[in-house]
Amino acid sequence: MSEVTISGMTINLWLLFHEIVIFRVTIGTDNRISELKKVIKKAREPEFDNFTPDRLKLLKLKNPVDDEHISDVQNLNLQGNEDENDDVSLMKDMRKIVTYWPENQAPSEDLIHIIVEAPDLSDLESALRNLDGKVDLMRTELENVYEISARQEIAKISSSHYSSKFEISDLNDLVQLSLPRKKFSNENPKYDSQISIQAYRADKLANHIYIKNMRKKLEDSISYIRSLPKNNNFIKNLNTLADNAAAALDTWKAYEKKSTGSSQNRLFLANTEFLGVMLITSYIMDPKIAIENDHAPFNKVLELDVRGRPTSYDMNNVSIEIGEIKLTTKNLHHGYRQLLIRLASLGFVIEALNSKDGEVGDYRCELVGILYVPKVPSINIPNEWEDGIKFPERTKHTIRIVAVGDKP
């Protein structure tokens, strides 16, 4: 908005807004009311930022009052299409100031002369919020329709090998999703029950975390996050994540000091929510590269959209298939890397179960990730999308892009 140049004799005007706010502006007698509105808008920044000056309504008091008699004019207004009544007159944009205060009738600087009425934006803001809410709801509904359609199509493709929607938050979840429930010939749980088999596997995974010193890697990731300037919300959120991880590590260390032995420490690690997932995912990722790719250098939970039934003849020959449904191809990069992180995490589970006393045995693990996307002509995946994500040496991973359905 351009500055208003004072024209004619300078006068000072006291104005009343919201029935209690008194403020003063300076204008010239040869300036027009439209220019006075610009001056008023400027004087009330930022309160008047959300509308143009012409939407202001100015009422000239026929009987100006001082600040002790504001109550006398608080309810004055014009009705309908009135331009004037016994108390006030509407100040029109094209008129000059001198029209309302001739040169021989300068306004007193001790009195309030104008009532300012601003447009009521509350209804508009409410309508916009309501519209935003409806747009968000429509977007969510469309995405839900696509996801349901995609899942139905995936189920047809995968048949009985298909299952969906998992959230991994501890080591028990990781081993449960990595392998069939049956005991293999090269496993030695105390009992043959499913609970005993799972506890045996979770214990081996916890031991692998100790042997690989994954705690040190998580501590390094926390330190790296805290070294970054907190100049955006993403970094601030990462610092909150780092604080949560540091608190979890402190609790773990405190437990170790009072525990009765290594088996108790492993049991704590296996059953503590978020801790094991944070340790493994931090071990997988380079924190600098992760943050450069706009995702956290470790996770508290891992969510799986799709899991194919894990297949294996024994612990030495394992195949795992998981998938993720992307509602759009716009952020395929992020989804691709997230799928890699999930695959690598499951890969380290298989490595742990094929390890003994720090030595990794001879085994084969095939990791397959599928990104399910709306039908598109072609998708190119740059090699650098895999940078900074570590897989176990004896695993082989593949990611395929599969188009399922048309997004509404």
Secondary structure, 3 states (H helix, E strand, C coil): CCCCCCCCCEEEEEEEECCCEEEEEEEECCCEHHHHHHHHHHHCCCCCCCCCHHHCEEEEEEEEECCCCHHHCCCCCCCCCCCECCCEEECCCCCEHHHHCCCCCCCCCCCEEEEEECCCCHHHHHHHHHHHHHHHHHHHHHHHHHHHHHHHHHHHHHHHHEEEEEEECCHHHHHHHHCCCCCCCCCCCCCCCHHHHHHHHHHHHHHHHHHCCHHHHHHHHHHHHHHCCCCCHHHHHHHHHHHHHHHHHHHHHHHHHHCCCHHHHHHHHHHCCCHHHHHHHHHHECHHHHHHCCCCCCCCCEEEEEEECCEEEECCEEEEEEEEECCCCCCHHHHHHHHHHHHHHHHHHHHHHCEECCEECCCEEEEEEEEEECCCCCCCCCHHHHCCECCCCCEEEEEEEEECCCCC
